[in-house]
């Protein structure tokens, strides 16, 4: 999946992934979701965000978590795993 609403720039926010070039790191939105905030509450907290931004952040985070799990498993299994070191 292409995350067109997620931007990364070394000159902005230390290079952390942000939403649409805004100074809103995706981690801030992820934390709000983890705290139980609704999309409406998040949009009220960040008026420059759009509902699609919240959807993209959730998808991005799910993909990142999946990728991390795959590489963690590969590291644990070592050279026997297709992604492990050889």
TAMOJO-V719947 format. One record per residue. RES is the residue in one letter. SS is DSSP state (2 for helix, 1 for strand, 0 for the rest). Layout:
((RES;SS) (RES;SS))
This chain:
((X;0) (X;0) (X;0) (X;0) (X;0) (X;1) (X;1) (X;0) (X;0) (X;0) (X;0) (X;0) (X;2) (X;2) (X;2) (X;0) (X;0) (X;1) (X;1) (X;0) (X;0) (X;0) (X;0) (X;0) (X;1) (X;2) (X;2) (X;2) (X;2) (X;2) (X;2) (X;2) (X;2) (X;2) (X;0) (X;0) (X;0) (X;0) (X;2) (X;2) (X;2) (X;2) (X;2) (X;2) (X;2) (X;0) (X;0) (X;0) (X;0) (X;0) (X;2) (X;2) (X;2) (X;2) (X;2) (X;2) (X;2) (X;2) (X;2) (X;2) (X;2) (X;2) (X;2) (X;2) (X;2) (X;2) (X;2) (X;2) (X;2) (X;2) (X;2) (X;2) (X;2) (X;2) (X;2) (X;2) (X;2) (X;2) (X;2) (X;2) (X;0) (X;0) (X;0) (X;0) (X;0) (X;0))
